[in-house]
């Protein structure tokens, strides 16, 4: 052993992350020689207390750094769904690809020395990554598309995880991968953060406001016929997905450390670039919208007031119909530590809806953003008392099941709230939409006049056939129904409901026990529920630790009501509980998802 020298190197906790060269210099009298021993990668270290990303709780560290698969919540407030996602931060080549993302950034290209020197700071790295995961400005990883038309790329709903996206980006010579929507950006950013050692998780906000003018309210427009209008730049997304990363905020002080929002979806420019965060979740709850970074935008996503307007293009006038301070920012969700259940984190973002603390924080935020405005409902002065208390109410109720291929059965319930007779005219429409509110196509409309006795409630049936919506339904499976109800000489009452149709079930079954390095068969089952054939069927499968890369299987055309069975082989490479993900697409169903947890024995 005497001829072996063991040297240990301790790096400072704030050293820049990335590639290092390790060399040895041997000096002896009259002779100096240097030889390169190799390269190594330095990462953030959440196990070490001195590191800015230190996380003390073991179970949380396991989940937020080590877990390479997860779920992302999607859908709407009245129907929360989930999709599996393969983060795959330990798969071959993923770490080196994540490091090359930093080297492709605008900051590195402008001033590499300063950029590399700042890479020991997770807030800096997080902000750069929030810009680089979208392709706007910088040839980043993913091109966003919310048009409903995804020719020339993949429908965002078809991705099963980040691994294939990052591999494709690298393989194409760093050309943006087409296409992504919010959960794709967030799933991919989560992979990169975990790969670099920054604890992170994926967050879904339901009824998320996109406030473009920093006035903490979003304006939603309808015409008198009940059509939703694509007017103004504000919008309310059925859901929006971003990330939280865990680190200290040396710039703001210890009370703002902990979870920080980072959002890679390109929504608004920040310092001239599509990037967002880090914003302290604690600062959001306290209404400290003056702090770095992008606080007003994120505060509005969970707190804005929703203002409904009726716009009459014939008379070119618009009037405010209602203001709702309670519908934005609901059921803020993330995967629970160590299980697939939903953990609600709404109370981390805001005080209870309607509480005095919540309104106080809102007033504080308004005071900082609009110092000259007196606080109160937007333009409350324009609404006279008669207009304030409607004499009728309305809501949509779902009757029966909501499934793609079946008729959509709803009822509009209209109620007379007074002791007088009322005659009500009702204009109704239904549009297929993308989850962020993008209108695709009108699929149904109806107008009726209803006579209501004192305090009477009636149900008016709404039936939308498969033939009416089939051509225009996107992978979101969303239909927005609206009714504008007007009692004579009174203000309109706007009733709206987004319904989500269920896909048929895709089932995955493991046919034997899974063991490391032993091939095992999995079976996919799918029944065509339609009275017509489905063709161009493709099954895409992936799962970290279960198979290398992804499988793409062409499935034969299915006759009406036919059941399909497809067997394929996987080869587990690591033991423990692993997640297998599948996406089945065909001409009638653009993206049907399934996932299966597999316990792999040694």
Secondary structure, DSSP 8 states (H G I E B T S, - for coil): -TT---------TT---EEEEEEEEEEETTEEEEEEEEEEEE---TTSTTSTT----HHHHIIIII--EEEEEEEETTEEEEEEEE--TTSTTHHHHHHHHHHTSHHHHH-HHHHHHGGG-HHHHHHHHHHHSB-TTT--SEEE--SS--TTS--GGG--BSHHHHHHHHHTTS--EEEE-HHHHHHHHHHHHHHTT--EEEEEEEEEEE-SSSSSEEEEEE-TTS-EE--SS-EEEEEEEEEEEEE--TTT-GGG-EEEEE--S--S-BTTBS--EEEEHHHHHHT-TTSTTTHHHHHHHHH-EEEEEEEETTTTEEEEEEEESSSSSEEEEEE-TTSSSEEE-HHHHSS-TT-HHHHHHHHHHHHHH-TTS--SSTTGGG--HHHHS-SEEEEEEE-S--BTTS-EEEEEEEEE-SSS-EEEEEEEEEEEE-TTS-EEEEEEEEEEEEEE-TT-EEEEEEEE-HHHHGGG--TT-EEEEEEEEEETTS--EEEEEEEE-B---EEEEE-S-EETT-EEEEEEEEE--SSS-B-SEEEEEE-TTTSSSEEEEEE--B-TT-EEEEEEEEE--S-EEEEEEEEEE-SS-S-EEEEEEEEEE-
